[in-house]
């Protein structure tokens, strides 16, 4: 009786794991600022961490293919800054050089392809530039 119960429990766990993996998607990832506040200026480095919400682990193999920095949170979405990728200094952290010409809140919009995911991972991160 115990062996039948153990086999049934093992089968249930296996089916649950397979179902969970099959249901994984773009919503299982989150972009977060490494530092939410920085000094305003030109050539500012903005670092964004991409994490798998289910495991809590950083995602280091993503390909960031679209970025935008603007002042949408302060009602100035048309005030866009140039963005250039920088080399990563730690797994799961993606760094960018941009201009934050005035104090205020900036929105960093990103799109990424994560290995093994068919959907694009999109995110918006708010950072604040101080005087």
N, C-alpha and C positions, 0 to 999 in steps of 0.2 A: 504494500500500500504506500509506503514512504517513497519507494523508488518511482512509482507512477506519479505521485505528487511532485517529486523533484523534477521528473521529466517534463511534466506539464508546466511547472514554474519556469524551467529553463527555456522551454519553447515560447512561453509568454514574454519573457525578457528579450529573447532574440527577435521576436516579431515586433516588439515595442522599439527596440534599437533600430531595426531596419526601417520601420515606419517613421521614426524621428528623423533619420538621415534622409529619407525620401522627401520629407516635408521641410527640410532646411531650405532657406532662401535668403534673398537680399535683406530681409527684415531681421536676420540673425546677427547683423553686424552694426556697429555704431562707431561714428567718428567723434572724437573728443579732442579739445585743445590740450596740448601739453602744458602750456601757460596761457591762462585766459586773459591776462593783462600784460601789456608791454608798453614801451615808450614809443610815442609817435615818431615818424621820420621816414627817410628813404632807405631802401635796402634793408628792411626789417625782416628777420627770420621768423616765420610762423610755422610751428611744428604741430602736426595733427596726428593723433594715435588712432589706428583702426583696430578694433577689438571684436572678437567673436563673442557675442552675448551669452551663448550657451556654455562656452568653455571658460570664458574670462581671459583667454590668451590673446596676445597680439597677433595680427595677421601681417606677416612680413613678405608675402609673395604676391600682393595685390599690384595691379597696374593701374595707376591713377592716370586717366586719359582726358579728364576735363576738370579745370579749376577756374574759379572766379572769385574775386575779392571785391566787395562793394560795401556801401554804407546803407544798405536797405533797412537795417534795424533802426536807423535814425531818420528814415524817410527820404534818403538820398540814394536810391538804387542806381541812378544814372552816374553816380560818382564811383567809377570802377577803377581799380588799380591793376597794373600789369603783374603777372605772376610767372615766376620761373622756378622749376624744381631744383632742389639741392640734394646732395648725397645724404642718405640716411645714416644717422649715428647710432641707432639702436633698432632692434627688430620691431616692426609694426608701427614705427614712427616715420611719417612722411613730412619732409621739411620743404618750405617754399620761401623764396625771396620775393618781397612785395613792398610797395610803398604805402604807408599809413600817414598821409600828409597832415591830417588834423586829428585832434583828440575826439574820441567818440567810439561808437560801436561799429564793428565791421563784421560782415557775414562772409564766411568762406564756404563756397559751394563746391562739392567734389563729386565726381563720378569715378567708380573703380570697377575693374574686373577682378574677381577673386577666383583663384584656381579651384576648379571643381564646382563652381556655381554658374548656372546658366543665366541668371538674372544679373543686371547691373546693380551695384551697390551705390546708392546716392545718399548724400548727407549734407547737412548745413550746420556749421559751427559758428558761434558768435565769439569774437574776441574784442577786447577793449583796448584802445590806444589812449595812453595818458600823456599829459604834457611833459 
